[in-house]
Amino acid sequence: MSQQRIQQCPLGLTSAELSSWRAQGVGQADARRIEAHVRTCAACHAHLAAYDRVDTVLRTQRLPAPPAVGWQSLLPQLGKPHAGQTPARGRLVHHLAIAAAIFLVVAGFAGIFIRLSASGSGQATPAPLALPWLGGDVPRALADQYTLTNWNRLPVTASDGETFYGCEIASGGGTVPEVWVSHDRAVHWKMVHALPIVRSDIRLCYLVVDMVNPAIIEVVVAWPPVGNRPTGNEVASFVSYNGGTSWQALADTQAYTITRLATHQETTYALFGGSGGAEPHLMASANRMRTWHTIDSALTATGQRVLDFVVGPGGSALLAQVGKDGTPTRQFWASGDGGQSWTRLPAPTAEQYSVQAAQPGKPWAICAGQYDTSRVESAPNRVFCSTDGGQHWIERPGLNGALKVSVPVAGHPLGRAPAYLVALAGDGALIALDQGPTPPVLYRLAAGARVWQSLGPLPLPVAVVGYSTGPGSGMLWVSGAGHEPVEPQRMIFTARYP
């Protein structure tokens, strides 16, 4: 095996070392060291991509059949004894020797190609894990109102995975909405300070939790007529910067349309949904959400709008998912100056993206997922990843589970179930959900690996699943979506990422 060092690899790895690591042929200490390095080394990713291309070529080769002429030429010899042998013994021994030789040749070829086909890169399938899901005891008032149409009444904080908030109103309308909080994975709950509003006709209450600071939450209450959507004069919005100890009313009439919040120091970024003639926009505020200014004009000028965004650790680096209404594909745009200017990344067009929580001084790590729903037999799901901020991409193995239905399903008729990309974890592993089985099954693909590892089925048959970056290696959470579980109050489950 080659001992040539990989050019531009800061660790100075050789091709042999990288190959041995990928085949799981190194010790645990070396495996951890190389795995941590590969996450951010573009040179090693390029080397692994070259292995993948060779691997793909080999796996697409047909198993060669033994040449017919070999058998034909040997048949006349089967009945001839060797000198010094009796005819019966000669025929038997010679027949067995020839048969054994041919069997070994054919079995050897078959073994090589079966191994390549089954494992792709020669890696064994990792043993499945069973995550220790912890069920949270949601207060009865919250559980009773928790349905698919108001799922954001129980949001989880993206930054720690420990803190959950809930909002509850009396059945048929309430005077003062109750806001609840849990700091121990939804096991214990307490009410926070009451909102500064008193009305007897409040019908809706929902929350948006800041993606960076779990102490910042927006609460929206509304009093529309029964069966109607709220308008700007039928809502009130409040924000707390201390986990609900005190509240500040938001004067902006569009604040109730905010769907995403992210605050770094004094700057808050928010995704406004648009309503009542107002257009959806990505906006920023430098005065605690009192006033806002638009930062996505360059993106909306392309005829698209921002669908989601993330903020880097410095507060000025932004990544935005951009797309058009009614189309499944997305684009990725980046800004290094707080949204003053934007650059489209050379990312593959995809239906979904996952971004690793950025580390200070390091580029973004991004994965893009593709699944084709336009044909009767869907194409395999594909995954592409970048470790250098979206400048260069390599294809990773897709998660392709069978769609276990006997009739076509809208959006993906007969082929493969879409593999929902849950997250790009802090250790560089890709987490995805096979939506074919019931309940869906969670998988992960370790950095540099070629085989997906099962993390077991979700604890709920219909659920929203997510990943939070902290504490430690991260937290997986599952929240029910419009179903009736065996224990109605157990609508939230969490598990520490292994």
Secondary structure, DSSP 8 states (H G I E B T S, - for coil): ----B-TT-TT--BHHHHHHHHTT-S-HHHHHHHHHHHTT-HHHHHHHHHHHHHHHHHHTS------HHHHHHHGGGTT---TTS-HHHHHHHHHHHHHHHHHHHHHHHHHHHHHHHHHTTT-----------EEE---HHHHHH--GGGGGGS-B-TTTSS-EEEEE--TT-BSS-EEEEESSTTSS-EE----S---S-B-EEEEEE-SS-TT-EEEEEE---TT----GGGEEEEEESSTTSS-EE---TTGGGEEEEEEETTEEEEEE---TT---EEEEESSTTSS-EE--HHHHTTT-EEEEEEE-TTSS-EEEEEE-TT---BEEEEESSTTSS-EE-----BSEEEE----TTS---EEEEE---SSSS----EEEEESSTTSS-EEE-----B---SS-BTTB-SSB--EEEEEE-TTS-EEEEE-SSSS-EEEEE-TT-SS-EEEEE-SSSSEEEEEE--STT-EEEEEE-S---SSTT--EEEEE--
